[in-house]
């Protein structure tokens, strides 16, 4: 989904100055700060590290609006040590809270200076497990780890429904805006609709909503989904088998009311995600 957001960002022009937004996907300096690097052992909320990072990723004297796009999976990569832990223990463990980054520290450290927005890309649970069946000692183990991280993410998101814009604070004003929104990956797929026109309309609805959520002036982007690739895999049930699928449905039921997270502003049909 990142190529879609990047294309939408690159369509933006500052209505005041007429200057295109400066867009960077995966800024090396920011990534080193929030995900860690071999060159530095400083925590990501170290004040000097935060200021140095900001100076490099969005220099004030440029006079441009800077958009830095960053994304990652939670959890990310392999080699995690959660064997034998309950879902609650995973969600509250130091390893999970800092993998791949600590969202609490990141938001608290950077939100006073920049406008942070989170876009949660939700993928159906069984599809997620089936895509990495050999991880965490098999589908059941992988689903257990995923459930722990969904609990962790839900607590962060539901505890951070709104965020104050830095420019409002600078101007001496108040107010807040939604900090995050959700996008259902399956609702963007043509498989969900009877016609291609319906699929395109759904994608356009999501783009318009996201532009408004992000405070971007240009809400139309005809070619933004050119880089979107739909999955051609068979159903999770076919890949994992009926027995395993039934076992995993207990995990699905246990997450009812926890994931996917819901907020009243996310009222598009395309945002009503199925678990």
N, C-alpha and C positions, 0 to 999 in steps of 0.2 A: 504493500500500500504506500510505502514511502515515495516511489516515483510519482504517484498521483498527487500527493501533497506537495512535492517539489515542483511539479509542473504548475500547480495552482499558485504557489508562491511566486514563481517566475513570471506569472501573468500580472502581478500586482505593480501598480504605479502610484507613488505618493500623490494624492490629488492636490496638495498644496504646492509642491515644488516641481511636479511633473517628472520626478526622478524614479526610475525603476528600483524596486527593492533589491538589496544585495542579499543573495540567497546562497547559503553554504549547507550542504548535506554532509554530516559527519566531520565536523571541524576537529582537526588533530589535537589542538590545544584543549578544547573542551572535553574531548574523549579521554585524554590523559588525566584530566582533573577528576572527572566523575567515575571513570572506570579503573583508574590507577595506572601507574607507569613504573618502569624499572629505574627511572631517573629521579623519582621523588617518593618519599615515604610520608609526606604530609597528608593529613586527613582532608577530605574534599571540602570541609567547612572551615579550614584554616583561613583567617581573614586576609592574610597577604596573598595566599594562593588564589582566593576568590577574586581579589582586585587585579592581580596579574592576569588571570584568565580573562576577565572582562575587558581589560585594556587591549588584549590581543584579538579577541573575537569580534569586538564591535567598537573600534576607535571612534571616540566622540567627534573628533575634528573632521571626519569624513562627510558629515551632514546627510548621510543616507539612513534609511530604515534597514536594519539588519535582521535577517531571519536565519536562525541557526536551527537546522533540523537534526534531531537525534532520536534514535529508536533502538530498542533491544527487546529480546524475549525475556520473560520472567517465568521460569529460570532460563539461563542462557548457557548452552554448551553442556558438556558431559563431565564426568569425574566428580559428581557431588556425593557427599557422605551423609545421607539421611536414612540409611538402613536402620530399621528397628524403632524409628521415631514415629510418634503419632502425628496426625495432621496439625494439631495445636502446637506440638513441640517444634515442628518444622516452621510454622508461621511465626513463632516467637524466638527462634534460634538466631544467634549472632551471624551465623553463616548465611542464612536465608535473607536476613534483614540487610545484609551488605552485598547481596549477589543479585544482579551484576553491579548494582550500586545501591547506596542507602538513599531512598527517596525522601525520607524525612530530613536528613542532613542537606541534601541537594536543594530542596525547596526552601528550607529555612535560611540557607546561606545566600542563595541567589535571588530570591523573590523581592528583597528590598530594592534591587537595582534593575531588574529586567522583568518584562512581562512573560511569565511562564504559562504555557497551556499544555495540557496533556490530552492526547487523542488515544483512547483505548480501543484497540482493534481486537474485537472478540471473534474467536473462531469456535465453532461448535466443539464441545468437550470430546466427544468420541472421535471426531476427525483429528483433533490434536493428539490424542493418545495413539491412534492408529498410524500417524505419520512417523512416530519414533518408537515402534513396538519393541525394539531391541535395547532401548535405554532403561536404566534403573532396574535391571534384571527382569525385564519383560513388561507387558501391558499393565498388570496389576501394580507392580512397583512404580512404574512411571506415572500412573494415574494418582497414586498416593502422593508423590512429590508435587505433581501439578495441583492437586487439591490443596496442599499446604500453601503453595504460592498464591493460589486464588484467594485463600483466606487472608493472607498477608496483604495482597493488593487491595482487596475489598475494604479492609480496615483503614488503609491509607486514604483511599479515594473517598469513602464515606465520612472520613474525618476531615477531609479537605474539599468540601463541596464548592466553596467560593474562595476567591483570592482577590486582594485589593491590587489595583493597577498601580505600579510605581509612579507614573506621571501624576496620578490623582494625589498621591501622598506629597509629591514635590510641590504641587500647586496648592496644597493646603486643604484639599477637598477630601471627601470620604467616598463611600460607595464600594461596591464589590461586583464581581462578575463570575460566572461559572468558571471553575478552574479546569474542569475536564468534561469531556463528552465521549460518547461511545459510538463506534461504527461496527455493524455486524457484517463480517466478511461474507457470509452466505447470502445476505440480502443484496449484494452487489453482483451476484452471479446470474447469468442468463438462465441457469437451470431452475431458478426460483420462479420464472415467469413464463407465460404462454407465448409471448412474442418478444422479439429483440427490441422493439420500440418500448415495451414496458420496462425492460432491463435498463435501457438507456435513460428513460425518464427517472428511474430510481437512482441511478448514478448521478444525474443532474441535481436531484433533490438533495442528495448527500453533499455534493460539492457546494451548493448554495448555502446549505446550513452551516457547513464547516467554515466557509468564508465569513459568514456573519459571526459565528462563534469566535473566530480568530481576530475579528475586527478589521478584516481586509476588504477594500472597496470593490474589487472585481470579483463577482460571484459566478460568472460564466466562464467555462473553460472547455471548449468543444473537443480538444485533443488530450485532455488530462488522463483519460483512461486508455490511451494508446499503449501504455506500458503495463497495463493490467493483464495478468495471465491467470486464467481460471484453471482450477485443478481438474485433471481428467482421470483421477484415481477412482477406483470402485468404492462402494460404500464401506464405512468402518466395519459394519457387520460382516461383510464378505471378506475383509482382510483379517479380522481378528477371530471370526467364528462366533457362533451363537452362544456357546457356553461362556466365553470370556466377556462378550458383550453384556450378558445378563448380570455377571458379577460387577461389571463397571457401572451398571445402572444404579447400583446401591450408592456408589460414589456421587453420581449425578443427583440422586434424591437427597443425599446428605448436604448438598450445597444449595438447596432451595432456600431462597431468601438471602443468600450470601453472594452468589454469582449467577448471572451477570449483575453488576451493580446497576441500580436504576435511579434516575433523578427526574423530577417532573418536567424539566425543560426539554428533555430528550423525547419528544412526542411524535417524531416522524414514524410512519409505518416501517421504514427501513432501519429504525433504531430499536425495534422490538425484537431483541435477540432471543433465540431459543438456546437453551443450555446444550 
